[in-house]
Amino acid sequence: MLPVQGLTSRTVLTDRQERLAYTRRLTWLAGGVLVWAGLIFAKIVSLQVIHHKDYARAARQQQELKVEIPAPRGPIFDRTGQPLAMSIPTESVSVNPLRVPDIGIASQILARILNLDAGELRDRMRRANEHHSGFLWVKRKIAATEAEELRSLHLDWIDFQTESQRHYPNGELAAHVLGSVDHDEKGNAGLEMSLDPELRGRAGQEVMLTDVKRRGIEAQLSARPHAGLPLTLTIDSRIQFAAERELAKGVALHHARTGSVVVMNPYNGEILALANYPTFDPNVAPKPSEDPFHRFDLAISVPFEPGSVFKVVTLSAALETTDLRPDSPINCNNGVLRLPGRVIHEAHRGFGVIPMHEVLERSSNIGAIQIGFRVGAQNMYAYARRFGFGGSTGVGLPAESSGLIRRLNRWRTTSLASISMGHEVSTTSIQLARACAAIANGGLLIKPKLILKQGESLTPAEAPTRILRPQTAITMRQMMEGVVISPHGTAHRHVRLAGYTAGGKTGTAQIFDVKTHHYTHLYNASFMGFAPVTNPAFIIVVTLNGTTGNGGMGGAVAGPVFQAIATEALRVLDVPRDLPDTEAEPEPEEVAPADDANDLAIADLGSPEPNVMEELAMQNATAAAETGPKVPNFRGKTMRAVAEEAASMGLPVSLDGSGIARAQAPPAGSALHEGERVRVQFAR
Amino acid sequence: MATLAANFRKDESVIYSEDAFAAPARRATARPADRFRLRALPNEDVYFSAKRIDNSRILKQRDPRAARECWSAIGAFAVLAVLLAGALAPTVWGTFAGYQLQALKQEHQRLIDERSTLEVQEAALTSPVRLEKLAKAQKLLEPRPGQVIHLDPHADGSMAMNLTK
């Protein structure tokens, strides 16, 4: 047992020492806590201030996902709501060549599923691997079955990207109107090109907060998507189909080279059908070897000498500017007319003095020239211009030709005679359609229209211009009906419609060969007409290029095409009949078939001066040299993309090297002169 | 390994050098040669003994105040739990709703895409080119003008005008 005294003194010492020890411990503890807090604070400063951006970026990369909100290209519908062009999402396959375990096996697997050349794919993958490229397109816009089969392999080096693909569900239907798009869904022809800014959508983007399994929790819109504007065309796919079918039949039957048809509402200018032959499938990308001519919109872009259909302008001008009436006698000089330096013969047989309406019915060239002389050059030029010849119609399709009618001061001594029967003037089918519509609608020149609605808003119609008095237009309609119903009418045997009246004018013009500077024995056979006569529901212009012989005249060749299309259009549009069924069949033949040959407008074969087509070609060449087809920027594109784009624009290209386009001549934006090629140099 | 108590008493063992508490430690260090001897444990001279207590005759007296305090505590915790749940619920609900919303958005986009695909397919199936082929295969003729009769719907929307009313 401890002594009490000793215990007491020791206790006092112990308390003091204990306090010291306690204080020391507390100091150490406080110091420790301070250091710990300091370290934490330093870490916080490091996290929140010094490396804030890095960690925030890392966190965003881990937690956030940028998701593209698709904005598909606007669909295109016909006037009944039938889709003509639509974009749907489709998948494209790419690989990371650096992650492919065995390039040989990988290329074989991919080539088998995607129907590719295994050797070529292997080479591409090897090259990409050698260049340490982490991305390689294998095949773009693949089929759903192919994507499904590839996904089932669960290979982590195969990546899928969603892209948009343009579909034209009706194939070749209205191909020239619609046009086509390139790999990046940029319009390169037709309305797809001219209305590309409206049709093109702008994809949006949202930032999605994801969990550890990359499932979306919350999304925040960072860029609003703008879908392409849907377009509703004035085209009626049923009439369009009938037009294409009958045109193809007509071309094949008469061994023509090309053809075009325009069906238009004469009152508001709405184009119900616009067909060309040959045509193309816009679903199929143009191949470098493909003839770009197939993609030319002949009805819009390719002018021709109209021949006798132009006599409608001559006679309209006569009714407006002279005292000539349909029954006024016209001396057709028994088929021979001597002009200064030129003798004009009637194409088949001559006529004596016949009434003016018979000049149109029989398509007398000398009669038309005589009428033209009465009209005079000044009035003839003025009325040709009034009808819209020599100027663009503004239909809204790319590469529209204005045709050509020379200025009055450049007319030669026989120009009036030539123009009166449809030579020395070049027109397009759409221009003829507009002129015909002016007669069908009572004398108003209207602007052809292809777009019915943009989005939900109707496209406004432009105010028409009066070019003829209503009574002139009605008289012309009656005379044009005579071409169809009169026994000696050039369209009598070919155009009559069951249950409906119809009027029109045939035309046959020799084709001028610009290269040889000669008129050939090939014809542009045309018919422009309307039905019914009293209140026309539509006008149709049919042109077949490259027909021959007496059987290749406008009435015999283009007339039946008009008849078939008109019959179908009258049914589709549910137009009330204006004739009893009993008058459906044509009356017995009264004229010899060879009388159709009178329709041929006699060209001035001996003229040493440039022909109007030649002049137009020269003008186009000059324009091409000045403004020309613009050379696009090929740099950075693959060889395939360059070839496709060039083919779609009809540009001749010369491709050198391999890989990506690095240089080109002429440079982007410059005009390509005729006969010149775009040289594109490719390199890795 | 030293116990916590031994650690706390490390300083005291120096101070109470004469103290009996320090004896075992000293004894343990005094003869390190005997490696088979058990090391002294700290506080080994503290003995515990269990004392039997008979509380069978003790009756627990009912304490209303304690019970009230107990229930108050339970209530307070319950309220706190409810408040906490209430505070957290919108966040949790928002997270789940976010999952659902994103899933629905994806479904919506998928359906739009599917609809576009079906519309393209429908357009291809009703294409005039295809219908013409089918009609020719079935030897059908094109109707003449006026041969097509358009039916006007009844007030109830039925279209069969040619059937008996």
Boltz contact constraints between the chains, C-beta under 6 A:
constraints:
  - contact:
      token1: [A, 14]
      token2: [B, 15]
      max_distance: 6.0
  - contact:
      token1: [A, 21]
      token2: [B, 11]
      max_distance: 6.0
  - contact:
      token1: [A, 83]
      token2: [B, 119]
      max_distance: 6.0
  - contact:
      token1: [A, 83]
      token2: [B, 123]
      max_distance: 6.0
  - contact:
      token1: [A, 86]
      token2: [B, 120]
      max_distance: 6.0
  - contact:
      token1: [A, 88]
      token2: [B, 116]
      max_distance: 6.0
  - contact:
      token1: [A, 88]
      token2: [B, 117]
      max_distance: 6.0
  - contact:
      token1: [A, 88]
      token2: [B, 120]
      max_distance: 6.0
  - contact:
      token1: [A, 89]
      token2: [B, 113]
      max_distance: 6.0
  - contact:
      token1: [A, 167]
      token2: [B, 120]
      max_distance: 6.0
  - contact:
      token1: [A, 169]
      token2: [B, 120]
      max_distance: 6.0
  - contact:
      token1: [A, 169]
      token2: [B, 123]
      max_distance: 6.0
  - contact:
      token1: [A, 169]
      token2: [B, 124]
      max_distance: 6.0
  - contact:
      token1: [A, 170]
      token2: [B, 127]
      max_distance: 6.0
  - contact:
      token1: [A, 216]
      token2: [B, 102]
      max_distance: 6.0
  - contact:
      token1: [A, 217]
      token2: [B, 98]
      max_distance: 6.0
  - contact:
      token1: [A, 218]
      token2: [B, 98]
      max_distance: 6.0
  - contact:
      token1: [A, 237]
      token2: [B, 128]
      max_distance: 6.0
  - contact:
      token1: [A, 241]
      token2: [B, 128]
      max_distance: 6.0
  - contact:
      token1: [A, 499]
      token2: [B, 145]
      max_distance: 6.0
  - contact:
      token1: [A, 570]
      token2: [B, 145]
      max_distance: 6.0
  - contact:
      token1: [A, 571]
      token2: [B, 145]
      max_distance: 6.0
  - contact:
      token1: [A, 577]
      token2: [B, 146]
      max_distance: 6.0
